[in-house]
Amino acid sequence: YFIFFSFQQRIEIHKLRQGDNLILGFSIGGGIDQDPTQNPFSEDKTDKGIYVTRVTEGGPAEVAGLQIGDKIMQVNGWDMTMVTHDQARKRLTKRNEEVVRLLVTRQSLQKAVQQSMMS
Amino acid sequence: KIESLKVTVDFLKVPLGLKKPPLKEALAAVPGPGRPKPLGVERHKPRRSDTMDNESQYSGYSYKSGHSRSSRKHRDRRDRHRSKSRDGSRGDKSVTIQAPGEPLLDNESTRGDERDDNWGETTTVVTGTSEHSISHDDITRITKDMEDSAHLDCSRHLGVSLAGALALLAFLTPLAFMLLPQLLWREELEPCGTPCEGLFISVAFKLLILLLGSWALFFRRPKAFFPRVFVFRALLMVLVFLLVVSYWLFYGVRILDSRDRNYQGVVQYAVSLVDALLFVHYLAVVLLELRQLQPQFTLKAVRSADGASRFYNVGHLSIQRAAVWILENYYHDFPVYNPALLNLPKSVLSKKMSGFKVYSLGEENTTNNSTGQSRAVIAAAARRRDNSHNEYYYEEAEHERRVRKRRARLVVAVEEAFTHIKRLQEEDQKNPREIMDPREAAQAIFASMARAMQKYLRTTKQQPYHTMESILQHLEFCITHDMTPKVRGGHGGRYLTAGPTIQYHKDRWLAKQWTLVSEEPVTNGLKDGVVFVLKRQDFSLVVSTKKIPFFKLSEEFVDPKSHKFVMRLQSETSV
């Protein structure tokens, strides 16, 4: 049978330089100033956290293992659960940082048998 | 002469009327040629009204079973009209203007339709009596009517005369109070100047006001005769009686016996009586008029024959008054009762005629046999495959199509007919021979639409309700008031929809005798859940009561400045 659970993951993304910008290769949605009911990835529709809405193929985020639907909890130690959309963007795109370490929460659907085998 | 056409509501009197078999069938069996009837044949013309003998219980006339109260009147009228014009055309091929009183649409041609359908199925019904004899049932019915109406008249007049006498007594008493000392011991009275004169004037005006008020409140034509005494009125009469009697008592003891010399006191005593009477009048206004104005109950009136229903709001009324209220509204709200529209066409129902025969094998259990048998038959009939619903559906669709086609023709005919008439303007020069009054104008254009009208009415089975005379009158009315043809034949016009009963000619349709059937005494007030029935011969109105719920209104204040809005954001940023 299947169970639905979430686990945390640490992901380290090395930014890619494209011209004058450093890009990470994914898109975010959410924030405390946004409408949480429009979020297709959240389990709880009042969750105003920052979610990964798109991951570009072959980008640094995909390489690092970020997946669509992940909720970003921390960026380089900064909390991302209670920030506005713009603040989140700013924290991710600091010009002087080449590497960002994210703490994300991912929901997963696994077979229980497989899970017990792995543990 | 038997007094007829009284407005009566008889309590618990089920009409004795004998169910006259529809004359249609009797005459359908008369062998006759098809549509075009030979002119000038002295046919036994059936009473057109028999096919629609619904509304009137006693004004229902039957050729065959003799005289009831108002039938004689109607029959005489009809006979007179019949003798006037015998050469009217009977068929529907030609249109002629017939004398008033003749029905536009011949009954036999109507029956022609049905006859074609069910030629094999009509039966001859013999009613057993001839045109001029009275059957036994009718005699008993008539005598019963006479007794009842006589009895009711007596009690009614008694009540009215009693009330009148009491009112007169109450009115004259203050005058008597003031006059008696003057008459009896005038010499001993103390002179009484200005205050007495003031009191005289006030008494005069108060009595005038009382008179006017009583006239406005009580002296109205009764709109109905109630089976039981009006409780509130009786109460008020008793009150007035006690008041007057007690005043007389005190007067007799204190003033007459002791020959009081203080005239001003006597006059003030009289004035106090007048005040008390005015207050009783106020009480009467409140009890009889005001209390029922505020709506407390919703009455649902359903006609048993075809299910037409309406809702009315009334206040606190007794059952009998509520019944009269309902009846007043019935005549202008409910579409007229047309029994021709009620039944499923015969072709649909005839298939159901064949039944099941039940054989019981084994022991006979006599007590349970009949119910068991009937139940078995019903169950078997229900399980049998029955396609009559199909036929009903197609029949309905076909009928609908026919009606629409005829209606279209009628509308076009009417519109066209109206284009031939123009109101005479002052400046038009026409010779006097061409100028017509509304009646002639109506007759002139009637011919061009008569055929379409006739066919339409026959299709919608409305033809018994509209005589030629009534159609001409309506035409005249429309022409006089410059109404558009739509009123005549347009959408929702008078002939296209079945109107309320009161629209049709009064004498025919407004029968006023209804029977009130109720489980509770009819002077009880209305309560939630009370059901009573107003019966007529062919149908009844079932009225049920529901209390209007108690509404809890709460207030919520909304500051106009509190209406504020934000945009719904869902941004997505790529990083």
Chai-1 contact restraints between the chains, C-beta under 6 A:
chainA,res_idxA,chainB,res_idxB,connection_type,confidence,min_distance_angstrom,max_distance_angstrom,comment,restraint_id
A,L24,B,V575,contact,1.0,0.0,6.0,A-B,restraint_1
A,S27,B,E572,contact,1.0,0.0,6.0,A-B,restraint_2
A,S27,B,S574,contact,1.0,0.0,6.0,A-B,restraint_3
A,I28,B,T573,contact,1.0,0.0,6.0,A-B,restraint_4
A,G29,B,E572,contact,1.0,0.0,6.0,A-B,restraint_5
A,Q34,B,L569,contact,1.0,0.0,6.0,A-B,restraint_6
A,Q34,B,Q570,contact,1.0,0.0,6.0,A-B,restraint_7
A,D35,B,R568,contact,1.0,0.0,6.0,A-B,restraint_8
A,D35,B,L569,contact,1.0,0.0,6.0,A-B,restraint_9
A,D35,B,Q570,contact,1.0,0.0,6.0,A-B,restraint_10
A,Q38,B,Q570,contact,1.0,0.0,6.0,A-B,restraint_11
A,T53,B,E572,contact,1.0,0.0,6.0,A-B,restraint_12
A,H85,B,S571,contact,1.0,0.0,6.0,A-B,restraint_13
A,R89,B,T573,contact,1.0,0.0,6.0,A-B,restraint_14
A,L92,B,V575,contact,1.0,0.0,6.0,A-B,restraint_15
A,T93,B,V575,contact,1.0,0.0,6.0,A-B,restraint_16
